[in-house]
Structure formats: C-alpha cells, structure tokens
Amino acid sequence: MIRLAVPMLLLLAACTTTAATEQSDTRDQARLDKALAGLNAGEPLRCIRHDQVTQIRTFKGTILYVAGRGRMWRNDVVGDCPGLRRGDIVVSKGFDSRYCERDLIQTRAPMGGFISGSCSLGKFTPYTR
C-alpha cells in the first residue's frame, strides 16, 4: 500500500505546484498588461541610457525600465531568470552608462543577496503615450 501511496502523493504535489505556477504567470501577465495599458509600442532599440531610468519593474521573463508616467521600455530577457517573477533585485553587468541588448544581468534575493537567476537582456521596446 505504501508503494502506491508515495508516488500518488508526489504526483499530487506536482499537479499543485504546476497549478500555482500557472496562476502566478496569469497574475504576472495581468500586471504587465496593466502597466502597458494606454501606451504605444515603438521600434525596438539596442540600448538605453541608465540616467533615463527612474524605476525598474520585474515580471516573469520581462523587465520594464520606467522613465516616468508616460514612457518606459519593455525588455523580454533571453534565458530564464526565475527571480524576476519573485521581484528579486536586478543587478546589471554592463560596462558603460547604458543597458544594452546581450548585457548579462543577475537577480539577487533581497534577504541575503544570494544569486537567484542569470540571463541576458533582449531588445528594448519603447512604450509612450
């Protein structure tokens, strides 16, 4: 009986985790859609300047670089940065005063600062009113 119970419990736990992840992804997508509502997308750029960015907002697989109420850049990262979904701190590994396509970034946990993910930046799609 135990031989059947353990695999069944593991299967149930996997299904629960998958459902929770899908629910989290749906919430994240809704937050991203709300942030971009009413804004128009422009032609993607390879780089943006650090001094234009006043806030960084993170979503699953996406970073919004905000420059005020009516201006931001969407960056869909290349690779998996699981820390983006959790809202971990984004650390850029660029070597000049710009964020550029292919720059490496890391996500770090707010408590303890350990590395929770790593990926590279994609193109920056500007959104304006």
N, C-alpha and C positions, 0 to 999 in steps of 0.2 A: 504493500500500500504506500509506503514511504517513497518507493521508487517512482511512483506515479505522481505523488503529491508535490515533490520538489520541482520537477520540470513544469508542472502546471502552474505553480506559484511564480516561477521565473518567467513563464510566458505571459502571465497576467501582469507582472511588474513591467515587462517590456511594452505591453499594449498601453498601460497607464502612462509611461514615460513618453511614448510617441504621441498620445493624445494631448498631453500637457505641452509638448514642444509645438505641435500644430496650432494649439490655442495661443501660445506665446507669439508664434510667427504671424498669426492673423492680427493680434493686437498691435504688434510692431508695424505691420503694413498699414493699419488704420492710422497710427500715429504719424507715419511718414506721409501718407496721403493728406492728412490734415495740415501738416507743416507746409506742404507744397500747394495747397488749395489756393486758387486765385492767382497763381504765379505762372508765367510763361517761360518755357524752356528755350534756350538759345543754342548756338553751335558749341559743341564740346571744345574745351581748351586743354592744353597740355600742362599748364602751370598757373598757379595763382600766388599772389604775394601774401606773406604772413601778416603784414601790417593791415591788410584789408579785412582780416577775420577777427570778429569780436566774440564769437562763441562757436563751439563745436558740439554738435548733437549726433548721437550714435543710434543706429538701428541695425537690425540683422543684415550684415553684408553691405551696409550703406553708411556713409558719413555725410552730414550736412555741415558745410562751413558757412556760417552766418555772418553777414556784413551789415546787418540792420534789418528793419522790418520788411522791406520790400526787395531784398537782394540776398541771394545765397547761391552756393554751388553744391551740387549733388555729386558725390563720388561713390561709385559702386566698386568696392575693393576687389582685388584679384586674390583668390585664396580664401581660406576660412579663418576668420577672426572671431571666435566664439565670444570673446569679451565684449564685442560691440553690442551684442544683444543685451548683456547684463549691465551695460553702462559703465564699463571699466574705463580707466584713464587712457587716452590715446597719446602715445609717445612717438613723435616723428623722428626718422633717422636721416633727414635731408641734410645737405651740406652747404646750403646757401639760404638766402632770405625768402625762398619760395617753397611751396608744396608743389611737387611735380609728379606727373604720371611715372610709375615704376619706382617711386621712393618707397623704401621699406618703412612700415610702421609696426609698433608693438602695442598690445593692450596690456595694462597692468592693473591688478586688483587694488582698489582704494585702501584696503586694510592690508598692510604687509608689503605691498608693492611688487609682489611676485608676478612674473610674466604669465599672462593668461592666453595669449594668442599672438600671431605674427602674420602679416600679409603685405601686399604692396598696393599702392594707390592706382586707380584707373584714371580715365579722363575726367575732367571737371565740367559738368554740365551746368551753365549758369541759369538761374531762375530769377526773373524780375517781374515786377507788377506791370 
